[in-house]
Amino acid sequence: MDERSLNRRYETIAWGAFFILLGVTSLLPVPNGTGTVGIGVILLGLNLARYVSKIPTSSLTITLGVIALAVGAFDVARAAFYLPMDLPLFPLLLIVIGVVWLARGLTGVRR
């Protein structure tokens, strides 16, 4: 199987896992952040499969996977330990994406 077909297969599997996760978290009472952790695991797992198969990974989905995993873990911990903090997710996400793009522009790193 060529690289392009294999990458398409990995993406299809990741999308299937995403929709299953979305359905399960909608049907069952799961702790806050569980779905976000799952999305992070799916995105990082997709890139791990690409890496193992020597297919170029996506820095965007790696970044989003790490962010989702961290935010989800924070939400799970906050719910488990009744922490009164609230994390401003969207502004932090914008800042992280901006920092990644700025770093790329300054260092000249391109795919």
N, CA, C and O atoms as a GROMACS GRO file, in nm:
protein
  444
    1MET      N    1   0.085  -0.118   0.000
    1MET     CA    2   0.000   0.000   0.000
    1MET      C    3   0.090   0.124   0.000
    1MET      O    4   0.187   0.132   0.076
    2ASP      N    5   0.057   0.221  -0.085
    2ASP     CA    6   0.141   0.341  -0.092
    2ASP      C    7   0.113   0.434   0.025
    2ASP      O    8   0.013   0.420   0.096
    3GLU      N    9   0.204   0.529   0.043
    3GLU     CA   10   0.198   0.621   0.158
    3GLU      C   11   0.068   0.699   0.164
    3GLU      O   12   0.010   0.716   0.271
    4ARG      N   13   0.022   0.746   0.050
    4ARG     CA   14  -0.100   0.827   0.046
    4ARG      C   15  -0.223   0.746   0.088
    4ARG      O   16  -0.307   0.794   0.164
    5SER      N   17  -0.233   0.624   0.038
    5SER     CA   18  -0.346   0.537   0.073
    5SER      C   19  -0.343   0.500   0.221
    5SER      O   20  -0.446   0.497   0.288
    6LEU      N   21  -0.224   0.471   0.271
    6LEU     CA   22  -0.210   0.435   0.412
    6LEU      C   23  -0.247   0.553   0.502
    6LEU      O   24  -0.314   0.535   0.604
    7ASN      N   25  -0.205   0.673   0.465
    7ASN     CA   26  -0.240   0.792   0.542
    7ASN      C   27  -0.391   0.814   0.540
    7ASN      O   28  -0.450   0.848   0.643
    8ARG      N   29  -0.454   0.795   0.425
    8ARG     CA   30  -0.599   0.809   0.415
    8ARG      C   31  -0.669   0.707   0.504
    8ARG      O   32  -0.769   0.738   0.568
    9ARG      N   33  -0.616   0.585   0.507
    9ARG     CA   34  -0.674   0.481   0.592
    9ARG      C   35  -0.662   0.520   0.740
    9ARG      O   36  -0.759   0.505   0.815
   10TYR      N   37  -0.546   0.570   0.781
   10TYR     CA   38  -0.527   0.614   0.920
   10TYR      C   39  -0.624   0.726   0.955
   10TYR      O   40  -0.683   0.726   1.063
   11GLU      N   41  -0.641   0.822   0.863
   11GLU     CA   42  -0.734   0.932   0.889
   11GLU      C   43  -0.877   0.882   0.901
   11GLU      O   44  -0.953   0.930   0.985
   12THR      N   45  -0.915   0.787   0.818
   12THR     CA   46  -1.050   0.729   0.824
   12THR      C   47  -1.072   0.659   0.958
   12THR      O   48  -1.178   0.674   1.018
   13ILE      N   49  -0.974   0.584   1.003
   13ILE     CA   50  -0.983   0.518   1.134
   13ILE      C   51  -0.996   0.622   1.245
   13ILE      O   52  -1.076   0.604   1.337
   14ALA      N   53  -0.917   0.730   1.238
   14ALA     CA   54  -0.923   0.835   1.340
   14ALA      C   55  -1.061   0.901   1.342
   14ALA      O   56  -1.116   0.928   1.448
   15TRP      N   57  -1.117   0.929   1.223
   15TRP     CA   58  -1.251   0.987   1.218
   15TRP      C   59  -1.355   0.892   1.275
   15TRP      O   60  -1.446   0.935   1.347
   16GLY      N   61  -1.342   0.763   1.244
   16GLY     CA   62  -1.435   0.666   1.302
   16GLY      C   63  -1.427   0.663   1.453
   16GLY      O   64  -1.529   0.661   1.522
   17ALA      N   65  -1.304   0.663   1.505
   17ALA     CA   66  -1.286   0.666   1.651
   17ALA      C   67  -1.344   0.793   1.711
   17ALA      O   68  -1.403   0.789   1.819
   18PHE      N   69  -1.328   0.906   1.642
   18PHE     CA   70  -1.382   1.033   1.690
   18PHE      C   71  -1.535   1.026   1.702
   18PHE      O   72  -1.591   1.067   1.804
   19PHE      N   73  -1.601   0.974   1.598
   19PHE     CA   74  -1.747   0.969   1.602
   19PHE      C   75  -1.798   0.870   1.707
   19PHE      O   76  -1.900   0.894   1.771
   20ILE      N   77  -1.729   0.759   1.724
   20ILE     CA   78  -1.765   0.665   1.830
   20ILE      C   79  -1.749   0.733   1.966
   20ILE      O   80  -1.837   0.722   2.052
   21LEU      N   81  -1.639   0.802   1.987
   21LEU     CA   82  -1.616   0.874   2.112
   21LEU      C   83  -1.726   0.977   2.136
   21LEU      O   84  -1.778   0.988   2.247
   22LEU      N   85  -1.760   1.052   2.033
   22LEU     CA   86  -1.865   1.153   2.044
   22LEU      C   87  -1.998   1.090   2.083
   22LEU      O   88  -2.070   1.143   2.168
   23GLY      N   89  -2.032   0.977   2.021
   23GLY     CA   90  -2.156   0.908   2.055
   23GLY      C   91  -2.156   0.854   2.196
   23GLY      O   92  -2.255   0.867   2.268
   24VAL      N   93  -2.046   0.792   2.236
   24VAL     CA   94  -2.038   0.734   2.370
   24VAL      C   95  -2.046   0.843   2.477
   24VAL      O   96  -2.117   0.828   2.576
   25THR      N   97  -1.973   0.952   2.457
   25THR     CA   98  -1.975   1.059   2.558
   25THR      C   99  -2.109   1.132   2.561
   25THR      O  100  -2.143   1.196   2.660
   26SER      N  101  -2.186   1.123   2.452
   26SER     CA  102  -2.320   1.183   2.452
   26SER      C  103  -2.422   1.092   2.521
   26SER      O  104  -2.516   1.140   2.583
   27LEU      N  105  -2.401   0.961   2.509
   27LEU     CA  106  -2.498   0.866   2.566
   27LEU      C  107  -2.474   0.836   2.714
   27LEU      O  108  -2.570   0.819   2.790
   28LEU      N  109  -2.348   0.830   2.753
   28LEU     CA  110  -2.315   0.787   2.888
   28LEU      C  111  -2.273   0.904   2.976
   28LEU      O  112  -2.216   1.002   2.928
   29PRO      N  113  -2.302   0.894   3.106
   29PRO     CA  114  -2.256   1.000   3.197
   29PRO      C  115  -2.106   0.981   3.226
   29PRO      O  116  -2.068   0.899   3.310
   30VAL      N  117  -2.024   1.057   3.158
   30VAL     CA  118  -1.878   1.049   3.177
   30VAL      C  119  -1.832   1.178   3.243
   30VAL      O  120  -1.897   1.281   3.229
   31PRO      N  121  -1.720   1.173   3.314
   31PRO     CA  122  -1.668   1.295   3.378
   31PRO      C  123  -1.634   1.403   3.276
   31PRO      O  124  -1.599   1.374   3.161
   32ASN      N  125  -1.644   1.526   3.319
   32ASN     CA  126  -1.605   1.638   3.233
   32ASN      C  127  -1.461   1.620   3.189
   32ASN      O  128  -1.375   1.582   3.268
   33GLY      N  129  -1.435   1.646   3.064
   33GLY     CA  130  -1.299   1.637   3.011
   33GLY      C  131  -1.266   1.503   2.950
   33GLY      O  132  -1.164   1.490   2.882
   34THR      N  133  -1.349   1.402   2.971
   34THR     CA  134  -1.320   1.269   2.918
   34THR      C  135  -1.317   1.271   2.765
   34THR      O  136  -1.228   1.212   2.704
   35GLY      N  137  -1.413   1.338   2.704
   35GLY     CA  138  -1.416   1.347   2.558
   35GLY      C  139  -1.296   1.422   2.503
   35GLY      O  140  -1.241   1.385   2.400
   36THR      N  141  -1.255   1.527   2.572
   36THR     CA  142  -1.140   1.605   2.528
   36THR      C  143  -1.012   1.523   2.538
   36THR      O  144  -0.928   1.529   2.449
   37VAL      N  145  -0.998   1.446   2.645
   37VAL     CA  146  -0.883   1.357   2.657
   37VAL      C  147  -0.885   1.256   2.543
   37VAL      O  148  -0.782   1.228   2.482
   38GLY      N  149  -1.002   1.202   2.513
   38GLY     CA  150  -1.016   1.105   2.404
   38GLY      C  151  -0.976   1.164   2.270
   38GLY      O  152  -0.910   1.097   2.190
   39ILE      N  153  -1.015   1.288   2.244
   39ILE     CA  154  -0.976   1.354   2.118
   39ILE      C  155  -0.825   1.369   2.111
   39ILE      O  156  -0.765   1.346   2.006
   40GLY      N  157  -0.764   1.408   2.223
   40GLY     CA  158  -0.618   1.420   2.226
   40GLY      C  159  -0.550   1.288   2.198
   40GLY      O  160  -0.451   1.283   2.124
   41VAL      N  161  -0.602   1.181   2.256
   41VAL     CA  162  -0.544   1.048   2.235
   41VAL      C  163  -0.560   1.006   2.088
   41VAL      O  164  -0.468   0.949   2.030
   42ILE      N  165  -0.676   1.034   2.029
   42ILE     CA  166  -0.698   0.999   1.889
   42ILE      C  167  -0.601   1.074   1.798
   42ILE      O  168  -0.540   1.013   1.710
   43LEU      N  169  -0.586   1.205   1.818
   43LEU     CA  170  -0.496   1.284   1.734
   43LEU      C  171  -0.350   1.242   1.750
   43LEU      O  172  -0.277   1.232   1.652
   44LEU      N  173  -0.309   1.218   1.874
   44LEU     CA  174  -0.171   1.175   1.896
   44LEU      C  175  -0.150   1.033   1.845
   44LEU      O  176  -0.042   1.001   1.794
   45GLY      N  177  -0.252   0.948   1.858
   45GLY     CA  178  -0.242   0.812   1.804
   45GLY      C  179  -0.233   0.811   1.653
   45GLY      O  180  -0.159   0.730   1.596
   46LEU      N  181  -0.306   0.900   1.587
   46LEU     CA  182  -0.297   0.914   1.442
   46LEU      C  183  -0.155   0.948   1.401
   46LEU      O  184  -0.100   0.889   1.308
   47ASN      N  185  -0.095   1.044   1.469
   47ASN     CA  186   0.041   1.083   1.435
   47ASN      C  187   0.144   0.977   1.473
   47ASN      O  188   0.247   0.966   1.407
   48LEU      N  189   0.118   0.901   1.577
   48LEU     CA  190   0.206   0.790   1.611
   48LEU      C  191   0.204   0.684   1.501
   48LEU      O  192   0.308   0.631   1.462
   49ALA      N  193   0.084   0.654   1.450
   49ALA     CA  194   0.072   0.558   1.341
   49ALA      C  195   0.146   0.609   1.217
   49ALA      O  196   0.213   0.533   1.148
   50ARG      N  197   0.132   0.737   1.190
   50ARG     CA  198   0.205   0.796   1.076
   50ARG      C  199   0.355   0.784   1.097
   50ARG      O  200   0.428   0.747   1.005
   51TYR      N  201   0.401   0.816   1.215
   51TYR     CA  202   0.544   0.813   1.245
   51TYR      C  203   0.601   0.672   1.230
   51TYR      O  204   0.707   0.653   1.170
   52VAL      N  205   0.530   0.573   1.284
   52VAL     CA  206   0.574   0.434   1.278
   52VAL      C  207   0.579   0.387   1.132
   52VAL      O  208   0.666   0.309   1.093
   53SER      N  209   0.485   0.437   1.050
   53SER     CA  210   0.480   0.398   0.910
   53SER      C  211   0.568   0.487   0.821
   53SER      O  212   0.566   0.474   0.698
   54LYS      N  213   0.644   0.576   0.882
   54LYS     CA  214   0.734   0.667   0.811
   54LYS      C  215   0.658   0.760   0.716
   54LYS      O  216   0.707   0.794   0.608
   55ILE      N  217   0.538   0.800   0.758
   55ILE     CA  218   0.458   0.900   0.687
   55ILE      C  219   0.479   1.031   0.762
   55ILE      O  220   0.480   1.031   0.885
   56PRO      N  221   0.495   1.144   0.691
   56PRO     CA  222   0.513   1.271   0.761
   56PRO      C  223   0.397   1.300   0.858
   56PRO      O  224   0.280   1.285   0.823
   57THR      N  225   0.432   1.341   0.977
   57THR     CA  226   0.331   1.374   1.078
   57THR      C  227   0.284   1.518   1.057
   57THR      O  228   0.347   1.595   0.984
   58SER      N  229   0.176   1.552   1.122
   58SER     CA  230   0.120   1.687   1.113
   58SER      C  231   0.146   1.761   1.243
   58SER      O  232   0.097   1.721   1.349
   59SER      N  233   0.221   1.870   1.236
   59SER     CA  234   0.248   1.946   1.357
   59SER      C  235   0.121   2.010   1.412
   59SER      O  236   0.109   2.030   1.533
   60LEU      N  237   0.025   2.042   1.325
   60LEU     CA  238  -0.100   2.100   1.372
   60LEU      C  239  -0.179   1.999   1.456
   60LEU      O  240  -0.225   2.032   1.565
   61THR      N  241  -0.195   1.877   1.407
   61THR     CA  242  -0.272   1.779   1.483
   61THR      C  243  -0.196   1.732   1.607
   61THR      O  244  -0.258   1.693   1.706
   62ILE      N  245  -0.064   1.734   1.603
   62ILE     CA  246   0.012   1.704   1.725
   62ILE      C  247  -0.012   1.812   1.829
   62ILE      O  248  -0.037   1.782   1.946
   63THR      N  249  -0.004   1.937   1.787
   63THR     CA  250  -0.027   2.050   1.878
   63THR      C  251  -0.168   2.045   1.935
   63THR      O  252  -0.188   2.059   2.056
   64LEU      N  253  -0.267   2.024   1.848
   64LEU     CA  254  -0.406   2.016   1.895
   64LEU      C  255  -0.426   1.895   1.987
   64LEU      O  256  -0.502   1.903   2.084
   65GLY      N  257  -0.361   1.784   1.957
   65GLY     CA  258  -0.371   1.665   2.041
   65GLY      C  259  -0.314   1.688   2.181
   65GLY      O  260  -0.373   1.647   2.281
   66VAL      N  261  -0.199   1.754   2.186
   66VAL     CA  262  -0.137   1.784   2.316
   66VAL      C  263  -0.225   1.880   2.395
   66VAL      O  264  -0.245   1.863   2.515
   67ILE      N  265  -0.277   1.982   2.326
   67ILE     CA  266  -0.364   2.079   2.393
   67ILE      C  267  -0.490   2.009   2.445
   67ILE      O  268  -0.530   2.029   2.560
   68ALA      N  269  -0.553   1.926   2.361
   68ALA     CA  270  -0.675   1.856   2.403
   68ALA      C  271  -0.646   1.764   2.521
   68ALA      O  272  -0.725   1.758   2.616
   69LEU      N  273  -0.535   1.694   2.515
   69LEU     CA  274  -0.499   1.605   2.626
   69LEU      C  275  -0.478   1.683   2.755
   69LEU      O  276  -0.525   1.642   2.861
   70ALA      N  277  -0.408   1.794   2.748
   70ALA     CA  278  -0.380   1.875   2.867
   70ALA      C  279  -0.508   1.937   2.922
   70ALA      O  280  -0.532   1.933   3.043
   71VAL      N  281  -0.590   1.995   2.835
   71VAL     CA  282  -0.714   2.058   2.880
   71VAL      C  283  -0.809   1.953   2.938
   71VAL      O  284  -0.872   1.976   3.041
   72GLY      N  285  -0.820   1.840   2.870
   72GLY     CA  286  -0.907   1.733   2.920
   72GLY      C  287  -0.861   1.680   3.054
   72GLY      O  288  -0.942   1.657   3.144
   73ALA      N  289  -0.729   1.660   3.067
   73ALA     CA  290  -0.675   1.613   3.195
   73ALA      C  291  -0.702   1.715   3.305
   73ALA      O  292  -0.734   1.678   3.418
   74PHE      N  293  -0.689   1.844   3.272
   74PHE     CA  294  -0.718   1.949   3.370
   74PHE      C  295  -0.866   1.944   3.412
   74PHE      O  296  -0.898   1.955   3.530
   75ASP      N  297  -0.956   1.926   3.313
   75ASP     CA  298  -1.099   1.920   3.344
   75ASP      C  299  -1.133   1.797   3.429
   75ASP      O  300  -1.212   1.807   3.523
   76VAL      N  301  -1.073   1.683   3.397
   76VAL     CA  302  -1.096   1.561   3.476
   76VAL      C  303  -1.046   1.581   3.619
   76VAL      O  304  -1.115   1.546   3.715
   77ALA      N  305  -0.925   1.638   3.633
   77ALA     CA  306  -0.869   1.662   3.766
   77ALA      C  307  -0.953   1.764   3.843
   77ALA      O  308  -0.976   1.748   3.963
   78ARG      N  309  -0.997   1.866   3.773
   78ARG     CA  310  -1.079   1.970   3.838
   78ARG      C  311  -1.210   1.910   3.889
   78ARG      O  312  -1.254   1.943   3.999
   79ALA      N  313  -1.271   1.823   3.810
   79ALA     CA  314  -1.396   1.759   3.852
   79ALA      C  315  -1.371   1.659   3.965
   79ALA      O  316  -1.451   1.648   4.058
   80ALA      N  317  -1.261   1.586   3.957
   80ALA     CA  318  -1.233   1.484   4.057
   80ALA      C  319  -1.197   1.544   4.192
   80ALA      O  320  -1.233   1.490   4.296
   81PHE      N  321  -1.126   1.656   4.190
   81PHE     CA  322  -1.079   1.716   4.315
   81PHE      C  323  -1.156   1.843   4.352
   81PHE      O  324  -1.117   1.915   4.444
   82TYR      N  325  -1.264   1.870   4.280
   82TYR     CA  326  -1.350   1.985   4.306
   82TYR      C  327  -1.271   2.115   4.313
   82TYR      O  328  -1.288   2.195   4.405
   83LEU      N  329  -1.185   2.136   4.215
   83LEU     CA  330  -1.107   2.259   4.209
   83LEU      C  331  -1.195   2.371   4.154
   83LEU      O  332  -1.264   2.352   4.054
   84PRO      N  333  -1.193   2.488   4.217
   84PRO     CA  334  -1.282   2.596   4.175
   84PRO      C  335  -1.233   2.673   4.052
   84PRO      O  336  -1.300   2.767   4.008
   85MET      N  337  -1.117   2.637   3.996
   85MET     CA  338  -1.061   2.712   3.884
   85MET      C  339  -1.138   2.684   3.756
   85MET      O  340  -1.192   2.575   3.736
   86ASP      N  341  -1.143   2.785   3.669
   86ASP     CA  342  -1.202   2.767   3.537
   86ASP      C  343  -1.097   2.807   3.436
   86ASP      O  344  -1.037   2.914   3.447
   87LEU      N  345  -1.073   2.722   3.336
   87LEU     CA  346  -0.969   2.744   3.237
   87LEU      C  347  -1.030   2.811   3.114
   87LEU      O  348  -1.121   2.756   3.054
   88PRO      N  349  -0.981   2.929   3.076
   88PRO     CA  350  -1.032   2.996   2.956
   88PRO      C  351  -0.975   2.929   2.831
   88PRO      O  352  -0.874   2.973   2.777
   89LEU      N  353  -1.039   2.823   2.786
   89LEU     CA  354  -0.987   2.737   2.680
   89LEU      C  355  -0.965   2.810   2.548
   89LEU      O  356  -0.855   2.804   2.493
   90PHE      N  357  -1.064   2.878   2.498
   90PHE     CA  358  -1.053   2.937   2.364
   90PHE      C  359  -0.942   3.042   2.356
   90PHE      O  360  -0.863   3.036   2.262
   91PRO      N  361  -0.932   3.136   2.449
   91PRO     CA  362  -0.820   3.232   2.441
   91PRO      C  363  -0.683   3.164   2.451
   91PRO      O  364  -0.589   3.203   2.382
   92LEU      N  365  -0.671   3.062   2.536
   92LEU     CA  366  -0.544   2.991   2.547
   92LEU      C  367  -0.511   2.917   2.418
   92LEU      O  368  -0.395   2.912   2.377
   93LEU      N  369  -0.612   2.859   2.355
   93LEU     CA  370  -0.590   2.790   2.228
   93LEU      C  371  -0.542   2.887   2.122
   93LEU      O  372  -0.450   2.856   2.046
   94LEU      N  373  -0.602   3.004   2.114
   94LEU     CA  374  -0.560   3.105   2.018
   94LEU      C  375  -0.415   3.147   2.042
   94LEU      O  376  -0.338   3.164   1.948
   95ILE      N  377  -0.378   3.164   2.168
   95ILE     CA  378  -0.241   3.203   2.202
   95ILE      C  379  -0.143   3.095   2.161
   95ILE      O  380  -0.039   3.125   2.102
   96VAL      N  381  -0.174   2.969   2.191
   96VAL     CA  382  -0.083   2.860   2.157
   96VAL      C  383  -0.066   2.848   2.006
   96VAL      O  384   0.046   2.833   1.957
   97ILE      N  385  -0.175   2.855   1.931
   97ILE     CA  386  -0.167   2.848   1.785
   97ILE      C  387  -0.085   2.966   1.732
   97ILE      O  388  -0.003   2.948   1.641
   98GLY      N  389  -0.106   3.084   1.786
   98GLY     CA  390  -0.029   3.201   1.745
   98GLY      C  391   0.119   3.184   1.773
   98GLY      O  392   0.202   3.222   1.690
   99VAL      N  393   0.154   3.129   1.888
   99VAL     CA  394   0.295   3.107   1.923
   99VAL      C  395   0.358   3.007   1.828
   99VAL      O  396   0.472   3.025   1.785
  100VAL      N  397   0.285   2.899   1.796
  100VAL     CA  398   0.338   2.799   1.703
  100VAL      C  399   0.363   2.861   1.566
  100VAL      O  400   0.469   2.839   1.507
  101TRP      N  401   0.268   2.936   1.515
  101TRP     CA  402   0.286   2.999   1.384
  101TRP      C  403   0.397   3.103   1.386
  101TRP      O  404   0.475   3.113   1.292
  102LEU      N  405   0.404   3.179   1.494
  102LEU     CA  406   0.510   3.279   1.506
  102LEU      C  407   0.647   3.213   1.509
  102LEU      O  408   0.740   3.258   1.443
  103ALA      N  409   0.660   3.106   1.585
  103ALA     CA  410   0.787   3.034   1.592
  103ALA      C  411   0.825   2.977   1.455
  103ALA      O  412   0.941   2.982   1.416
  104ARG      N  413   0.728   2.923   1.383
  104ARG     CA  414   0.754   2.874   1.248
  104ARG      C  415   0.804   2.984   1.157
  104ARG      O  416   0.899   2.965   1.081
  105GLY      N  417   0.738   3.100   1.165
  105GLY     CA  418   0.777   3.212   1.079
  105GLY      C  419   0.916   3.264   1.111
  105GLY      O  420   0.992   3.299   1.021
  106LEU      N  421   0.949   3.269   1.240
  106LEU     CA  422   1.080   3.321   1.280
  106LEU      C  423   1.193   3.224   1.253
  106LEU      O  424   1.304   3.266   1.221
  107THR      N  425   1.165   3.094   1.266
  107THR     CA  426   1.271   2.996   1.244
  107THR      C  427   1.279   2.948   1.100
  107THR      O  428   1.378   2.886   1.061
  108GLY      N  429   1.176   2.975   1.023
  108GLY     CA  430   1.177   2.933   0.883
  108GLY      C  431   1.150   2.784   0.865
  108GLY      O  432   1.177   2.729   0.758
  109VAL      N  433   1.096   2.718   0.968
  109VAL     CA  434   1.068   2.575   0.959
  109VAL      C  435   0.940   2.555   0.878
  109VAL      O  436   0.836   2.611   0.911
  110ARG      N  437   0.949   2.476   0.772
  110ARG     CA  438   0.836   2.446   0.686
  110ARG      C  439   0.835   2.297   0.657
  110ARG      O  440   0.938   2.230   0.664
  111ARG      N  441   0.719   2.246   0.623
  111ARG     CA  442   0.708   2.104   0.583
  111ARG      C  443   0.731   2.094   0.436
  111ARG      O  444   0.727   1.985   0.380
   0.00000   0.00000   0.00000
